[in-house]
């Protein structure tokens, strides 16, 4: 699920029915379960992307230090035309397109997790909002 899809889903789920506050209150556990499940999935995606990033970075580092025909054939990697010095290796790996794609995926997953974390905070505040609406209603009716 993308960040935009999560936001669209929350926009549909977020409104609290002023006509049926009891129903809105009863929906809190369902909403929490739905978005917490998404949050856990996003955290798993982050962990997988980090693992993949570290694994491929280590493999590419090793390849740059000791290029082999097997690694070239297995991964489709190409050794640069010039020798890479150890001092340049960090910069070279930071600009690697495959590693950049994985970093971008990690950033997207982190954005999803952050958005879901904020949604969960809003869901946790719903009890207070509903209770406040009930008190306001009672006050307006002179109770």
TAUR-V549811 format. One line per field, one symbol per residue. ss: DSSP state (H for helix, E for strand, - for the rest). A space follows every 50 residues. Layout:
# TAUR-V549811
ss->???
This chain:
# TAUR-V549811
ss->--HHHHHHHHHHHH------HHHHHH-HHHHHHHHHHHHHHHHHHHHHHH HHHHHHHHHHHHHHH---HHHHHHH----------HHHHHHHHH--HHHH HHHHHHHHHHHHHHHHHHHHHHHHHHHHHHHHHHHHHHHH---
